[in-house]
Amino acid sequence: MHFTVGDIIVHPIYGIGKVVGIEDLQYQGSETHPFYKISLDNGMIWVQVDDAGEARLRPLTPPGELETYRLVLTSPPTPLSDD
C-alpha cells in the first residue's frame, strides 16, 4: 500500500482529502478488496487500493517545492529541440 492512515492526498475530481482508514469492502458481489477511506471537506469517498486506484491519488505537494513550481509556471517558454 502506498498511502497510510493520516496521509493528506489529492484526488483529481474531489480535491484534497485525508486517508482516515483502510477497509476491506465488497463491490457488486465481487471478492473483498481493500479500499482507502478518504475524508473530504464535504463528505467521504473510498478508492480501491490497487495500481489503478493509487494512480488517481497523489500526495500533497510539500510547501518547500511550491516556489520551484511557481517559477517554472511563470517563466517564459523554452523552445523544444527538433529532435
Protein Blocks (a to p, Z undefined) as FASTA:
>chain_A
ZZdghiacddfklopaddfbdcdddeehiacddddddddfkbccdddddfklmmmpccdd
dfklmmmmmmmmmpccddddfZZ
